Amino acid sequence: MKIKLIVVGKTSAAYLKSGELEYQQRLKHYVRFEETIIPDIKNPKNLSKSDLKNREGNLILSKIDNSDRGCFVG
């Protein structure tokens, strides 16, 4: 089993980075862990909320294989 974390944009808050690192260290003893960071959309102010969501959704879906199963949070 492998856990794949797909994130839109880099995490800038230090407490989130340290928390993520903590769980990565815990998980590595039990499962493989992979983090994929999708870059932020350029010029999001020029897009409506629904257009932005659609573009981010398409980028996320491009990183998911047909054989992947799991939980989506967002």
For each residue, the residues with C-beta under 8 A, 3 or more apart:
1: 31 32
2: 31 32 33 34
3: 27 31 32 33 34
4: 34 35 36 63 64 68 70
5: 33 34 35 36
6: 35 36 38 60 63 64
7: 10 11 35 36 37 38
8: 38 40 56 59 60
9: 37 38 39 40
10: 7 37 40
11: 7 16 17 20
12:
13: 16 17
14: 17 18
15: 18 19
16: 11 13 19 20
17: 11 13 14 20 21
18: 14 15 21 22
19: 15 16 22 23
20: 11 16 17 23 24 35
21: 17 18 24 25
22: 18 19 25 26
23: 19 20 26 27
24: 20 21 27 28 33 35
25: 21 22 28
26: 22 23 29 30
27: 3 23 24 30 31 33
28: 24 25 31 32 33
29: 26
30: 26 27
31: 1 2 3 27 28
32: 1 2 3 28
33: 2 3 5 24 27 28
34: 2 3 4 5
35: 4 5 6 7 20 24
36: 4 5 6 7 63
37: 7 9 10
38: 6 7 8 9 56 59 60 63
39: 9
40: 8 9 10 44
41: 44 47 52 55 56
42:
43: 46 47
44: 40 41 47 52
45:
46: 43
47: 41 43 44 51 52 55
48: 51 52
49: 52 53
50: 53 54
51: 47 48 54 55
52: 41 44 47 48 49 55 56
53: 49 50 56 57
54: 50 51 57 58
55: 41 47 51 52 58 59
56: 8 38 41 52 53 59 60
57: 53 54 60 61
58: 54 55 61 62
59: 8 38 55 56 62 63
60: 6 8 38 56 57 63 64
61: 57 58 64
62: 58 59
63: 4 6 36 38 59 60
64: 4 6 60 61 68
65: 68
66:
67:
68: 4 64 65
69:
70: 4
71:
72:
73:
74:
